[in-house]
Amino acid sequence: MNNQVPMTARGAEILREELEVLKHERRPAISNAIAEARELGDLKENAEYHAAREEQGLCEARIRDIEGKLSNAQIIDVTKMPNTGRVIFGTTVTILNLDSDEEVTYRIVGDDEADIKANLISVNSPIARGLIGKNLDDEVTINTPGGETDFEITAVEYL
């Protein structure tokens, strides 16, 4: 079974930074909060203790999640590849809606990096799946939530 998680070099860097914060800032702070709550006495009725333990569990789960993703990461850095005009993971693609003449630019990234407000779309999104493998100036029909839409690929950048 292929467990590799595709991500951009920037996405991997962001996860490593989050992991550092969780391990070296959040984890010690939570341990201190648990120690302080223990000093307050009866643990059965100590809301601070239970809240800190719950936060500790969430923090440790996130650490395991990030470590798992990074250990299975397939880091793809398109800046080191020649721009062939082909849409692949990590490329920045500008598409023109042929019906509305509206142009939009997306960067195709891993699931964890996706942020539609920043025009970062998941490689597993319908738009990205419709664009992957296509070339500059191709016309594509993508099944969007609003129905089938025709687009033209007007730019493919390997940034």
Residue, then its C-alpha position, 0 to 999 in steps of 0.5 A: m500500500n502506498n502511504q506516501v503523502p505528497m507535499t510541497a517543500r513549503g508545506a513540509e517546512i510549515l509542518r516541521e515548524e509546527l512540530e517544533v512549536l508543539k514539542h518545545e513550547r506547547r508540550p512543556a507548557i501543558s506539563n507545567a499546567i498539569a503539575e500546577a493542577r495536581e498541586l490543587g488537590d483532589l484530581k477527581e473534581n479538578a477541572e484544570y487538571h482534566a482540561a490540561r490532560e485533554e489538551q495534552g492528549l490533543c497535542e500528542a495526537r497532533i505530534r504523532d500525526i505530523e511525524g507520520k506525515l513527514s515520515n511518509a512525505q513525498i516532497i515535490d519541489v517544482t522550482k527545481m524542475p524545467n517548466t514544460g507547461r504541463v500541470i503537475f502537483g505543486t504548479t501554479v495554474t491560471i485558468l479562464n472560465l470560458d463561460s464567464d471570462e473570469e480568470v483565477t489562479y490556483r496552486i496545487v498542493g497537498d491536503d494539509e496545505a490547502d487553503i481556498k482563501a489563499n488559492l491553494i487547492s488540494v491535489n484531490s479537489p475536483i478542479a486539481r484532478g481535472l487540471i493535472g496532466k493537462n498542458l498550457d492552452d488546453e481547454v478542459t471541462i471540470n465537474t464543479p459543484g455548480g455543474e460542468t464548467d469549461f476552462e482554458i489553461t492560460a498559464v502554468e508556472y513552476l514557482 
